[in-house]
Amino acid sequence: MNLIDTHFHLDFYRDHKNWYEYINQHQQYTLCVTNTPGIYYSCKRMYPETKYLKFALGYNPQNIVSENFDKRLFNHLVGGVKYIGEVGLDFTGKLKDKQKEQIQCFDYICASASNNQVLSVHSKKAEETVLTILKKNKVKKAILHWYSGDLQTLNELLDCGYYFSVNSNMLNSQHGQTIIRSIPLEKILVESDGPFTKVNSNKYNPSKLQDVYAQLEQVLNNSIINEIIWDNFSTLLK
Ligand SMILES: [Zn+2]
């Protein structure tokens, strides 16, 4: 069964061309998120999407301090995409000063999303507000990426039917493992968030995806994790 990575930043690798080819050769289904509509646009011009590699149209909340949300380009592109991400909120550090602007953007993005588009959502220190905005806009298909909030909000997100993508850094932290064990098996997905994670102390690249799966199998003591993830992602896309 093919492995699936639901959150990967191809454009952050200097050797992105090699990894693009690697992903296709190894038939690893990979959702490449982008941090701005402009980056999505360039990625799509540079690389054809394939059966295995897709791009998501995004606006990462961490970009709020450096680059305004290009609403015009987003509006132009959003009708033609299946995946939206990386989007969301981040209330850590100096990003906290831009809460209002972030909320405006994320609310706008969620309002623009249709029922069959899948969102990959960042929620660092802003989990409850993320939940409120997803609910308010009746977002149907969302994957909470690298969730690090409390278990009560996690349960409320589960009540809405949302999924959670987990990565190797979570697998290597105590709180991360607690979160992973609190997610029902049918709501769990795997992400790399490469290059922002490490596998066995080395920066992630797509040749390590199988190691992330192996670690998850160990933590959950379950030997058919790849089949479960396959089923979960198929259900989400239906
Ligand atoms: Zn990311």
Residues whose N, C-alpha, C, O or C-beta is under 5 A from the ligand:
A	BS01	ZN	E86 D193
